[in-house]
Amino acid sequence: MTRAMQRDRESLRPSDSTRKRLLPGRRRAFMLFEVLISVLLFVLMVLMFAAVVSAAHRASEFGNGYAQAVSLAQKKIDQMQELGFTGVYTTSTMTATGTDQVADANPTVSGTPPALGSSITYTFTTVDKLDHYFATNGTTSKPSGTIVVTPYQTSGTVTLLQAQVTVTWPQPSGPNSSYTINTIIPKSVLF
């Protein structure tokens, strides 16, 4: 064997420090430490992923409920605008049966606008079948819808009515949520 070949061969041999690192007992301990760190990081990533998925699911449920509530409340506002000033405080038009029914069969009102400082409250939980729109997912509370009609002005003759529509629905992972929208209904239309 030539001297150059012998030098090449010696350069390929591991040094003493490398040999100590490659001893079977030391290498296994180092691998166990690596595995433990890897498992710990993996578990942390899985927990973070689970938290994000759970939060996204709750946000999606709330968003779906909110969109339904907005749609239902706007439908009620449109129906009341269509009924006009006298129709809003007349029981026969608010609770008429059929596709145009605005509210459940309550309350009985006199057919005159509410007096200053008073209000008329209607519900529309049954007529619009709110329990079909909102998932209760085992909660005991049920969705509800209310319409509160009050005079808009504080003195004088009632010429403007304020209608406040509120839709309340249960959240499976928390308290009930609600959406409220208001509209003003004039006694006469100016246009």
Biotite code that builds the C-alpha atoms (Angstrom):
import biotite.structure as struc

atoms = struc.array([
    struc.Atom([0.000, 0.000, 0.000], chain_id="A", res_id=1, res_name="MET", atom_name="CA", element="C"),
    struc.Atom([1.345, 3.358, -0.895], chain_id="A", res_id=2, res_name="THR", atom_name="CA", element="C"),
    struc.Atom([1.853, 6.115, 1.541], chain_id="A", res_id=3, res_name="ARG", atom_name="CA", element="C"),
    struc.Atom([-0.803, 8.326, -0.097], chain_id="A", res_id=4, res_name="ALA", atom_name="CA", element="C"),
    struc.Atom([-3.384, 5.557, 0.194], chain_id="A", res_id=5, res_name="MET", atom_name="CA", element="C"),
    struc.Atom([-2.506, 5.019, 3.836], chain_id="A", res_id=6, res_name="GLN", atom_name="CA", element="C"),
    struc.Atom([-2.987, 8.751, 4.560], chain_id="A", res_id=7, res_name="ARG", atom_name="CA", element="C"),
    struc.Atom([-6.350, 8.728, 2.810], chain_id="A", res_id=8, res_name="ASP", atom_name="CA", element="C"),
    struc.Atom([-7.394, 5.745, 4.826], chain_id="A", res_id=9, res_name="ARG", atom_name="CA", element="C"),
    struc.Atom([-6.386, 7.366, 8.114], chain_id="A", res_id=10, res_name="GLU", atom_name="CA", element="C"),
    struc.Atom([-8.258, 10.533, 7.225], chain_id="A", res_id=11, res_name="SER", atom_name="CA", element="C"),
    struc.Atom([-11.429, 8.481, 6.835], chain_id="A", res_id=12, res_name="LEU", atom_name="CA", element="C"),
    struc.Atom([-11.144, 7.009, 10.337], chain_id="A", res_id=13, res_name="ARG", atom_name="CA", element="C"),
    struc.Atom([-13.243, 8.758, 12.972], chain_id="A", res_id=14, res_name="PRO", atom_name="CA", element="C"),
    struc.Atom([-11.315, 10.821, 15.503], chain_id="A", res_id=15, res_name="SER", atom_name="CA", element="C"),
    struc.Atom([-11.385, 10.022, 19.218], chain_id="A", res_id=16, res_name="ASP", atom_name="CA", element="C"),
    struc.Atom([-14.011, 12.701, 19.915], chain_id="A", res_id=17, res_name="SER", atom_name="CA", element="C"),
    struc.Atom([-16.198, 11.358, 17.116], chain_id="A", res_id=18, res_name="THR", atom_name="CA", element="C"),
    struc.Atom([-15.859, 7.827, 18.450], chain_id="A", res_id=19, res_name="ARG", atom_name="CA", element="C"),
    struc.Atom([-17.026, 8.961, 21.899], chain_id="A", res_id=20, res_name="LYS", atom_name="CA", element="C"),
    struc.Atom([-20.124, 10.557, 20.392], chain_id="A", res_id=21, res_name="ARG", atom_name="CA", element="C"),
    struc.Atom([-20.934, 7.384, 18.475], chain_id="A", res_id=22, res_name="LEU", atom_name="CA", element="C"),
    struc.Atom([-20.807, 5.093, 21.480], chain_id="A", res_id=23, res_name="LEU", atom_name="CA", element="C"),
    struc.Atom([-24.051, 3.106, 21.651], chain_id="A", res_id=24, res_name="PRO", atom_name="CA", element="C"),
    struc.Atom([-25.148, 4.299, 25.145], chain_id="A", res_id=25, res_name="GLY", atom_name="CA", element="C"),
    struc.Atom([-24.617, 7.987, 24.427], chain_id="A", res_id=26, res_name="ARG", atom_name="CA", element="C"),
    struc.Atom([-26.295, 7.896, 21.015], chain_id="A", res_id=27, res_name="ARG", atom_name="CA", element="C"),
    struc.Atom([-29.445, 6.245, 22.369], chain_id="A", res_id=28, res_name="ARG", atom_name="CA", element="C"),
    struc.Atom([-29.823, 8.863, 25.125], chain_id="A", res_id=29, res_name="ALA", atom_name="CA", element="C"),
    struc.Atom([-29.475, 11.642, 22.598], chain_id="A", res_id=30, res_name="PHE", atom_name="CA", element="C"),
    struc.Atom([-32.090, 10.031, 20.339], chain_id="A", res_id=31, res_name="MET", atom_name="CA", element="C"),
    struc.Atom([-34.520, 9.616, 23.240], chain_id="A", res_id=32, res_name="LEU", atom_name="CA", element="C"),
    struc.Atom([-34.181, 13.325, 24.023], chain_id="A", res_id=33, res_name="PHE", atom_name="CA", element="C"),
    struc.Atom([-34.841, 14.203, 20.373], chain_id="A", res_id=34, res_name="GLU", atom_name="CA", element="C"),
    struc.Atom([-37.920, 11.961, 20.284], chain_id="A", res_id=35, res_name="VAL", atom_name="CA", element="C"),
    struc.Atom([-39.301, 13.486, 23.483], chain_id="A", res_id=36, res_name="LEU", atom_name="CA", element="C"),
    struc.Atom([-38.881, 17.018, 22.121], chain_id="A", res_id=37, res_name="ILE", atom_name="CA", element="C"),
    struc.Atom([-40.472, 15.988, 18.820], chain_id="A", res_id=38, res_name="SER", atom_name="CA", element="C"),
    struc.Atom([-43.441, 14.378, 20.552], chain_id="A", res_id=39, res_name="VAL", atom_name="CA", element="C"),
    struc.Atom([-43.871, 17.439, 22.774], chain_id="A", res_id=40, res_name="LEU", atom_name="CA", element="C"),
    struc.Atom([-43.852, 19.772, 19.768], chain_id="A", res_id=41, res_name="LEU", atom_name="CA", element="C"),
    struc.Atom([-46.300, 17.538, 17.924], chain_id="A", res_id=42, res_name="PHE", atom_name="CA", element="C"),
    struc.Atom([-48.696, 17.459, 20.890], chain_id="A", res_id=43, res_name="VAL", atom_name="CA", element="C"),
    struc.Atom([-48.519, 21.249, 21.226], chain_id="A", res_id=44, res_name="LEU", atom_name="CA", element="C"),
    struc.Atom([-49.279, 21.672, 17.517], chain_id="A", res_id=45, res_name="MET", atom_name="CA", element="C"),
    struc.Atom([-52.254, 19.282, 17.746], chain_id="A", res_id=46, res_name="VAL", atom_name="CA", element="C"),
    struc.Atom([-53.627, 21.179, 20.764], chain_id="A", res_id=47, res_name="LEU", atom_name="CA", element="C"),
    struc.Atom([-53.276, 24.520, 18.971], chain_id="A", res_id=48, res_name="MET", atom_name="CA", element="C"),
    struc.Atom([-54.976, 23.095, 15.883], chain_id="A", res_id=49, res_name="PHE", atom_name="CA", element="C"),
    struc.Atom([-57.845, 21.733, 17.988], chain_id="A", res_id=50, res_name="ALA", atom_name="CA", element="C"),
    struc.Atom([-58.302, 25.134, 19.652], chain_id="A", res_id=51, res_name="ALA", atom_name="CA", element="C"),
    struc.Atom([-58.372, 26.915, 16.284], chain_id="A", res_id=52, res_name="VAL", atom_name="CA", element="C"),
    struc.Atom([-60.868, 24.436, 14.814], chain_id="A", res_id=53, res_name="VAL", atom_name="CA", element="C"),
    struc.Atom([-63.110, 24.760, 17.883], chain_id="A", res_id=54, res_name="SER", atom_name="CA", element="C"),
    struc.Atom([-63.031, 28.572, 17.720], chain_id="A", res_id=55, res_name="ALA", atom_name="CA", element="C"),
    struc.Atom([-63.746, 28.505, 13.983], chain_id="A", res_id=56, res_name="ALA", atom_name="CA", element="C"),
    struc.Atom([-66.724, 26.202, 14.532], chain_id="A", res_id=57, res_name="HIS", atom_name="CA", element="C"),
    struc.Atom([-68.172, 28.503, 17.215], chain_id="A", res_id=58, res_name="ARG", atom_name="CA", element="C"),
    struc.Atom([-67.645, 31.534, 14.972], chain_id="A", res_id=59, res_name="ALA", atom_name="CA", element="C"),
    struc.Atom([-69.349, 29.742, 12.096], chain_id="A", res_id=60, res_name="SER", atom_name="CA", element="C"),
    struc.Atom([-72.359, 28.851, 14.274], chain_id="A", res_id=61, res_name="GLU", atom_name="CA", element="C"),
    struc.Atom([-72.639, 32.441, 15.477], chain_id="A", res_id=62, res_name="PHE", atom_name="CA", element="C"),
    struc.Atom([-72.299, 33.769, 11.916], chain_id="A", res_id=63, res_name="GLY", atom_name="CA", element="C"),
    struc.Atom([-75.029, 31.461, 10.637], chain_id="A", res_id=64, res_name="ASN", atom_name="CA", element="C"),
    struc.Atom([-77.362, 32.457, 13.469], chain_id="A", res_id=65, res_name="GLY", atom_name="CA", element="C"),
    struc.Atom([-76.600, 36.137, 12.958], chain_id="A", res_id=66, res_name="TYR", atom_name="CA", element="C"),
    struc.Atom([-77.302, 35.934, 9.218], chain_id="A", res_id=67, res_name="ALA", atom_name="CA", element="C"),
    struc.Atom([-80.631, 34.186, 9.887], chain_id="A", res_id=68, res_name="GLN", atom_name="CA", element="C"),
    struc.Atom([-81.582, 36.786, 12.496], chain_id="A", res_id=69, res_name="ALA", atom_name="CA", element="C"),
    struc.Atom([-80.757, 39.694, 10.183], chain_id="A", res_id=70, res_name="VAL", atom_name="CA", element="C"),
    struc.Atom([-82.820, 38.151, 7.394], chain_id="A", res_id=71, res_name="SER", atom_name="CA", element="C"),
    struc.Atom([-85.829, 37.474, 9.624], chain_id="A", res_id=72, res_name="LEU", atom_name="CA", element="C"),
    struc.Atom([-85.722, 40.922, 11.246], chain_id="A", res_id=73, res_name="ALA", atom_name="CA", element="C"),
    struc.Atom([-85.476, 42.656, 7.874], chain_id="A", res_id=74, res_name="GLN", atom_name="CA", element="C"),
    struc.Atom([-88.429, 40.603, 6.623], chain_id="A", res_id=75, res_name="LYS", atom_name="CA", element="C"),
    struc.Atom([-90.492, 41.851, 9.583], chain_id="A", res_id=76, res_name="LYS", atom_name="CA", element="C"),
    struc.Atom([-89.426, 45.456, 8.958], chain_id="A", res_id=77, res_name="ILE", atom_name="CA", element="C"),
    struc.Atom([-90.448, 45.139, 5.303], chain_id="A", res_id=78, res_name="ASP", atom_name="CA", element="C"),
    struc.Atom([-93.826, 43.646, 6.261], chain_id="A", res_id=79, res_name="GLN", atom_name="CA", element="C"),
    struc.Atom([-94.490, 46.445, 8.728], chain_id="A", res_id=80, res_name="MET", atom_name="CA", element="C"),
    struc.Atom([-93.470, 49.152, 6.267], chain_id="A", res_id=81, res_name="GLN", atom_name="CA", element="C"),
    struc.Atom([-95.908, 47.594, 3.808], chain_id="A", res_id=82, res_name="GLU", atom_name="CA", element="C"),
    struc.Atom([-98.738, 47.603, 6.392], chain_id="A", res_id=83, res_name="LEU", atom_name="CA", element="C"),
    struc.Atom([-98.197, 51.289, 7.044], chain_id="A", res_id=84, res_name="GLY", atom_name="CA", element="C"),
    struc.Atom([-99.058, 53.453, 10.024], chain_id="A", res_id=85, res_name="PHE", atom_name="CA", element="C"),
    struc.Atom([-102.580, 52.187, 10.745], chain_id="A", res_id=86, res_name="THR", atom_name="CA", element="C"),
    struc.Atom([-101.799, 48.555, 9.946], chain_id="A", res_id=87, res_name="GLY", atom_name="CA", element="C"),
    struc.Atom([-99.044, 48.345, 12.546], chain_id="A", res_id=88, res_name="VAL", atom_name="CA", element="C"),
    struc.Atom([-101.350, 48.952, 15.502], chain_id="A", res_id=89, res_name="TYR", atom_name="CA", element="C"),
    struc.Atom([-104.375, 47.057, 14.180], chain_id="A", res_id=90, res_name="THR", atom_name="CA", element="C"),
    struc.Atom([-104.509, 43.474, 15.451], chain_id="A", res_id=91, res_name="THR", atom_name="CA", element="C"),
    struc.Atom([-106.485, 42.202, 12.465], chain_id="A", res_id=92, res_name="SER", atom_name="CA", element="C"),
    struc.Atom([-103.770, 43.215, 9.981], chain_id="A", res_id=93, res_name="THR", atom_name="CA", element="C"),
    struc.Atom([-100.787, 42.180, 12.141], chain_id="A", res_id=94, res_name="MET", atom_name="CA", element="C"),
    struc.Atom([-102.195, 38.736, 12.969], chain_id="A", res_id=95, res_name="THR", atom_name="CA", element="C"),
    struc.Atom([-104.117, 37.988, 9.767], chain_id="A", res_id=96, res_name="ALA", atom_name="CA", element="C"),
    struc.Atom([-103.692, 34.348, 8.807], chain_id="A", res_id=97, res_name="THR", atom_name="CA", element="C"),
    struc.Atom([-101.966, 33.271, 5.648], chain_id="A", res_id=98, res_name="GLY", atom_name="CA", element="C"),
    struc.Atom([-98.688, 34.209, 4.032], chain_id="A", res_id=99, res_name="THR", atom_name="CA", element="C"),
    struc.Atom([-98.994, 37.883, 5.058], chain_id="A", res_id=100, res_name="ASP", atom_name="CA", element="C"),
    struc.Atom([-99.246, 37.182, 8.783], chain_id="A", res_id=101, res_name="GLN", atom_name="CA", element="C"),
    struc.Atom([-96.751, 39.415, 10.580], chain_id="A", res_id=102, res_name="VAL", atom_name="CA", element="C"),
    struc.Atom([-97.170, 38.365, 14.213], chain_id="A", res_id=103, res_name="ALA", atom_name="CA", element="C"),
    struc.Atom([-98.537, 35.595, 16.410], chain_id="A", res_id=104, res_name="ASP", atom_name="CA", element="C"),
    struc.Atom([-102.138, 36.016, 17.611], chain_id="A", res_id=105, res_name="ALA", atom_name="CA", element="C"),
    struc.Atom([-101.340, 38.525, 20.336], chain_id="A", res_id=106, res_name="ASN", atom_name="CA", element="C"),
    struc.Atom([-102.027, 41.136, 21.730], chain_id="A", res_id=107, res_name="PRO", atom_name="CA", element="C"),
    struc.Atom([-105.473, 42.610, 21.356], chain_id="A", res_id=108, res_name="THR", atom_name="CA", element="C"),
    struc.Atom([-105.182, 46.334, 20.698], chain_id="A", res_id=109, res_name="VAL", atom_name="CA", element="C"),
    struc.Atom([-107.846, 48.979, 20.426], chain_id="A", res_id=110, res_name="SER", atom_name="CA", element="C"),
    struc.Atom([-107.149, 50.011, 16.852], chain_id="A", res_id=111, res_name="GLY", atom_name="CA", element="C"),
    struc.Atom([-105.700, 53.346, 17.861], chain_id="A", res_id=112, res_name="THR", atom_name="CA", element="C"),
    struc.Atom([-102.017, 54.236, 17.881], chain_id="A", res_id=113, res_name="PRO", atom_name="CA", element="C"),
    struc.Atom([-100.236, 53.656, 21.174], chain_id="A", res_id=114, res_name="PRO", atom_name="CA", element="C"),
    struc.Atom([-100.382, 56.635, 23.516], chain_id="A", res_id=115, res_name="ALA", atom_name="CA", element="C"),
    struc.Atom([-97.268, 58.645, 24.192], chain_id="A", res_id=116, res_name="LEU", atom_name="CA", element="C"),
    struc.Atom([-95.065, 56.740, 26.624], chain_id="A", res_id=117, res_name="GLY", atom_name="CA", element="C"),
    struc.Atom([-96.744, 53.379, 25.945], chain_id="A", res_id=118, res_name="SER", atom_name="CA", element="C"),
    struc.Atom([-96.046, 50.543, 23.540], chain_id="A", res_id=119, res_name="SER", atom_name="CA", element="C"),
    struc.Atom([-97.561, 47.503, 21.855], chain_id="A", res_id=120, res_name="ILE", atom_name="CA", element="C"),
    struc.Atom([-95.551, 44.280, 21.857], chain_id="A", res_id=121, res_name="THR", atom_name="CA", element="C"),
    struc.Atom([-96.082, 41.508, 19.317], chain_id="A", res_id=122, res_name="TYR", atom_name="CA", element="C"),
    struc.Atom([-94.261, 38.181, 19.002], chain_id="A", res_id=123, res_name="THR", atom_name="CA", element="C"),
    struc.Atom([-93.505, 36.293, 15.824], chain_id="A", res_id=124, res_name="PHE", atom_name="CA", element="C"),
    struc.Atom([-91.887, 33.151, 17.231], chain_id="A", res_id=125, res_name="THR", atom_name="CA", element="C"),
    struc.Atom([-94.619, 30.771, 16.066], chain_id="A", res_id=126, res_name="THR", atom_name="CA", element="C"),
    struc.Atom([-95.736, 32.398, 12.811], chain_id="A", res_id=127, res_name="VAL", atom_name="CA", element="C"),
    struc.Atom([-92.185, 32.384, 11.414], chain_id="A", res_id=128, res_name="ASP", atom_name="CA", element="C"),
    struc.Atom([-91.253, 29.034, 12.993], chain_id="A", res_id=129, res_name="LYS", atom_name="CA", element="C"),
    struc.Atom([-88.041, 30.408, 14.472], chain_id="A", res_id=130, res_name="LEU", atom_name="CA", element="C"),
    struc.Atom([-87.125, 27.030, 15.963], chain_id="A", res_id=131, res_name="ASP", atom_name="CA", element="C"),
    struc.Atom([-86.608, 25.772, 12.385], chain_id="A", res_id=132, res_name="HIS", atom_name="CA", element="C"),
    struc.Atom([-84.026, 28.477, 11.650], chain_id="A", res_id=133, res_name="TYR", atom_name="CA", element="C"),
    struc.Atom([-81.834, 28.172, 14.715], chain_id="A", res_id=134, res_name="PHE", atom_name="CA", element="C"),
    struc.Atom([-80.196, 24.999, 16.004], chain_id="A", res_id=135, res_name="ALA", atom_name="CA", element="C"),
    struc.Atom([-80.666, 24.654, 19.755], chain_id="A", res_id=136, res_name="THR", atom_name="CA", element="C"),
    struc.Atom([-78.127, 21.780, 20.093], chain_id="A", res_id=137, res_name="ASN", atom_name="CA", element="C"),
    struc.Atom([-79.436, 20.572, 23.421], chain_id="A", res_id=138, res_name="GLY", atom_name="CA", element="C"),
    struc.Atom([-79.945, 23.997, 25.009], chain_id="A", res_id=139, res_name="THR", atom_name="CA", element="C"),
    struc.Atom([-83.175, 24.567, 26.912], chain_id="A", res_id=140, res_name="THR", atom_name="CA", element="C"),
    struc.Atom([-83.786, 28.083, 25.606], chain_id="A", res_id=141, res_name="SER", atom_name="CA", element="C"),
    struc.Atom([-85.703, 28.614, 22.392], chain_id="A", res_id=142, res_name="LYS", atom_name="CA", element="C"),
    struc.Atom([-85.398, 31.330, 19.752], chain_id="A", res_id=143, res_name="PRO", atom_name="CA", element="C"),
    struc.Atom([-87.881, 34.186, 19.964], chain_id="A", res_id=144, res_name="SER", atom_name="CA", element="C"),
    struc.Atom([-88.924, 37.218, 17.987], chain_id="A", res_id=145, res_name="GLY", atom_name="CA", element="C"),
    struc.Atom([-90.565, 40.402, 19.257], chain_id="A", res_id=146, res_name="THR", atom_name="CA", element="C"),
    struc.Atom([-91.851, 43.596, 17.698], chain_id="A", res_id=147, res_name="ILE", atom_name="CA", element="C"),
    struc.Atom([-92.288, 46.626, 19.947], chain_id="A", res_id=148, res_name="VAL", atom_name="CA", element="C"),
    struc.Atom([-94.263, 49.549, 18.485], chain_id="A", res_id=149, res_name="VAL", atom_name="CA", element="C"),
    struc.Atom([-93.954, 52.900, 20.266], chain_id="A", res_id=150, res_name="THR", atom_name="CA", element="C"),
    struc.Atom([-94.678, 56.502, 19.330], chain_id="A", res_id=151, res_name="PRO", atom_name="CA", element="C"),
    struc.Atom([-91.495, 58.094, 18.010], chain_id="A", res_id=152, res_name="TYR", atom_name="CA", element="C"),
    struc.Atom([-92.168, 61.598, 19.258], chain_id="A", res_id=153, res_name="GLN", atom_name="CA", element="C"),
    struc.Atom([-92.413, 62.538, 22.917], chain_id="A", res_id=154, res_name="THR", atom_name="CA", element="C"),
    struc.Atom([-95.227, 65.112, 22.721], chain_id="A", res_id=155, res_name="SER", atom_name="CA", element="C"),
    struc.Atom([-98.140, 66.160, 20.549], chain_id="A", res_id=156, res_name="GLY", atom_name="CA", element="C"),
    struc.Atom([-100.164, 64.018, 18.165], chain_id="A", res_id=157, res_name="THR", atom_name="CA", element="C"),
    struc.Atom([-98.694, 60.670, 17.227], chain_id="A", res_id=158, res_name="VAL", atom_name="CA", element="C"),
    struc.Atom([-97.629, 60.902, 13.560], chain_id="A", res_id=159, res_name="THR", atom_name="CA", element="C"),
    struc.Atom([-94.573, 58.654, 13.649], chain_id="A", res_id=160, res_name="LEU", atom_name="CA", element="C"),
    struc.Atom([-94.265, 55.147, 15.057], chain_id="A", res_id=161, res_name="LEU", atom_name="CA", element="C"),
    struc.Atom([-91.023, 53.411, 15.869], chain_id="A", res_id=162, res_name="GLN", atom_name="CA", element="C"),
    struc.Atom([-90.988, 49.653, 15.374], chain_id="A", res_id=163, res_name="ALA", atom_name="CA", element="C"),
    struc.Atom([-88.195, 47.716, 17.019], chain_id="A", res_id=164, res_name="GLN", atom_name="CA", element="C"),
    struc.Atom([-87.726, 44.123, 15.853], chain_id="A", res_id=165, res_name="VAL", atom_name="CA", element="C"),
    struc.Atom([-85.590, 41.800, 17.984], chain_id="A", res_id=166, res_name="THR", atom_name="CA", element="C"),
    struc.Atom([-84.621, 38.214, 17.192], chain_id="A", res_id=167, res_name="VAL", atom_name="CA", element="C"),
    struc.Atom([-83.037, 36.225, 20.020], chain_id="A", res_id=168, res_name="THR", atom_name="CA", element="C"),
    struc.Atom([-81.498, 32.794, 19.518], chain_id="A", res_id=169, res_name="TRP", atom_name="CA", element="C"),
    struc.Atom([-79.578, 30.342, 21.737], chain_id="A", res_id=170, res_name="PRO", atom_name="CA", element="C"),
    struc.Atom([-75.865, 29.749, 21.312], chain_id="A", res_id=171, res_name="GLN", atom_name="CA", element="C"),
    struc.Atom([-74.804, 26.161, 22.064], chain_id="A", res_id=172, res_name="PRO", atom_name="CA", element="C"),
    struc.Atom([-71.558, 27.323, 23.625], chain_id="A", res_id=173, res_name="SER", atom_name="CA", element="C"),
    struc.Atom([-72.633, 30.424, 25.514], chain_id="A", res_id=174, res_name="GLY", atom_name="CA", element="C"),
    struc.Atom([-75.395, 32.881, 26.321], chain_id="A", res_id=175, res_name="PRO", atom_name="CA", element="C"),
    struc.Atom([-78.224, 33.789, 23.964], chain_id="A", res_id=176, res_name="ASN", atom_name="CA", element="C"),
    struc.Atom([-77.471, 36.181, 21.139], chain_id="A", res_id=177, res_name="SER", atom_name="CA", element="C"),
    struc.Atom([-79.816, 38.779, 19.724], chain_id="A", res_id=178, res_name="SER", atom_name="CA", element="C"),
    struc.Atom([-80.161, 41.145, 16.797], chain_id="A", res_id=179, res_name="TYR", atom_name="CA", element="C"),
    struc.Atom([-82.281, 44.313, 16.919], chain_id="A", res_id=180, res_name="THR", atom_name="CA", element="C"),
    struc.Atom([-83.294, 46.627, 14.101], chain_id="A", res_id=181, res_name="ILE", atom_name="CA", element="C"),
    struc.Atom([-85.492, 49.740, 14.182], chain_id="A", res_id=182, res_name="ASN", atom_name="CA", element="C"),
    struc.Atom([-87.621, 51.546, 11.643], chain_id="A", res_id=183, res_name="THR", atom_name="CA", element="C"),
    struc.Atom([-89.801, 54.628, 11.639], chain_id="A", res_id=184, res_name="ILE", atom_name="CA", element="C"),
    struc.Atom([-93.294, 54.377, 10.135], chain_id="A", res_id=185, res_name="ILE", atom_name="CA", element="C"),
    struc.Atom([-94.861, 57.734, 9.202], chain_id="A", res_id=186, res_name="PRO", atom_name="CA", element="C"),
    struc.Atom([-98.580, 58.477, 9.304], chain_id="A", res_id=187, res_name="LYS", atom_name="CA", element="C"),
    struc.Atom([-98.452, 59.795, 5.753], chain_id="A", res_id=188, res_name="SER", atom_name="CA", element="C"),
    struc.Atom([-95.927, 59.229, 3.021], chain_id="A", res_id=189, res_name="VAL", atom_name="CA", element="C"),
    struc.Atom([-94.373, 62.345, 1.481], chain_id="A", res_id=190, res_name="LEU", atom_name="CA", element="C"),
    struc.Atom([-93.534, 61.775, -2.188], chain_id="A", res_id=191, res_name="PHE", atom_name="CA", element="C"),
])
